[in-house]
Amino acid sequence: MKKVIIMRAFPGSGKSTLVDLIMGALSPTKGQILIGNMPPRSAFKSWPGAISYLPQNIQVQTGTIRENITQGFPKELFSDE
């Protein structure tokens, strides 16, 4: 069963900062962030595709919509059939 966590709070309350910490884009000044007893980047490598992030401002790259959506995944995971 998939779990979905949604964060909703007032502007400026730290939602983006918390997500940046969880995603490993920022490092905490004290303590540590662990996902399954692993640092975020190790957890993402262990569970590819299990954790995702939809930023407030997205960047669309050149190419097809499919190429944008599947960016970073091995091409053999996706077929046209």
VMD Tcl script that draws the C-alpha trace (Angstrom):
set ca {
  {0.00 0.00 0.00}
  {1.40 3.39 -1.01}
  {1.49 6.21 1.49}
  {1.19 9.84 0.52}
  {2.16 12.65 2.84}
  {0.98 16.16 2.08}
  {2.26 19.21 3.92}
  {0.06 22.24 4.13}
  {0.78 25.31 6.25}
  {0.93 29.08 6.16}
  {3.41 30.82 3.83}
  {6.82 31.23 5.43}
  {6.29 28.47 7.99}
  {9.24 26.37 6.74}
  {7.60 23.76 4.47}
  {10.17 24.16 1.70}
  {13.05 24.18 4.17}
  {11.79 20.96 5.76}
  {11.46 19.28 2.36}
  {14.94 20.50 1.35}
  {16.32 18.90 4.52}
  {14.46 15.63 3.90}
  {15.56 15.55 0.24}
  {19.19 16.19 1.19}
  {19.38 19.54 -0.62}
  {20.21 21.20 2.72}
  {22.18 19.84 5.66}
  {20.90 20.35 9.20}
  {22.96 22.62 11.44}
  {22.42 20.18 14.34}
  {21.44 16.53 14.42}
  {20.76 14.46 11.35}
  {17.99 13.47 8.96}
  {17.53 9.72 8.49}
  {15.13 7.82 6.27}
  {15.05 4.12 7.17}
  {18.21 4.66 9.27}
  {20.01 6.09 6.22}
  {20.92 9.63 5.15}
  {18.50 10.93 2.49}
  {20.79 10.45 -0.51}
  {21.53 6.84 0.48}
  {17.81 6.17 0.99}
  {16.99 7.49 -2.49}
  {19.63 5.22 -4.03}
  {18.25 2.22 -2.11}
  {14.62 2.94 -3.03}
  {14.59 4.61 -6.46}
  {11.18 6.03 -7.28}
  {9.80 5.46 -3.76}
  {10.29 9.05 -2.68}
  {9.35 11.96 -4.88}
  {9.12 15.71 -4.66}
  {6.99 18.16 -6.58}
  {8.50 21.65 -6.23}
  {6.51 24.86 -6.29}
  {8.36 26.07 -9.38}
  {9.12 23.46 -12.00}
  {11.51 23.62 -14.90}
  {10.57 22.02 -18.19}
  {13.56 20.91 -20.21}
  {13.75 20.73 -23.98}
  {12.39 17.49 -25.36}
  {9.11 15.65 -25.09}
  {6.74 15.59 -22.11}
  {7.67 11.94 -21.64}
  {11.39 12.80 -21.52}
  {10.68 15.47 -18.90}
  {8.58 13.14 -16.73}
  {10.97 10.19 -16.92}
  {14.15 12.23 -16.55}
  {16.68 10.44 -14.35}
  {15.14 6.97 -14.78}
  {16.65 4.25 -16.98}
  {15.00 4.33 -20.42}
  {14.34 0.56 -20.33}
  {11.81 1.08 -17.51}
  {9.40 2.78 -19.92}
  {7.95 1.49 -23.16}
  {5.38 2.74 -25.66}
  {3.29 -0.44 -25.34}
}
mol new
graphics top color blue
foreach p $ca { graphics top sphere $p radius 0.5 }
foreach p [lrange $ca 0 end-1] q [lrange $ca 1 end] { graphics top cylinder $p $q radius 0.2 }
display resetview
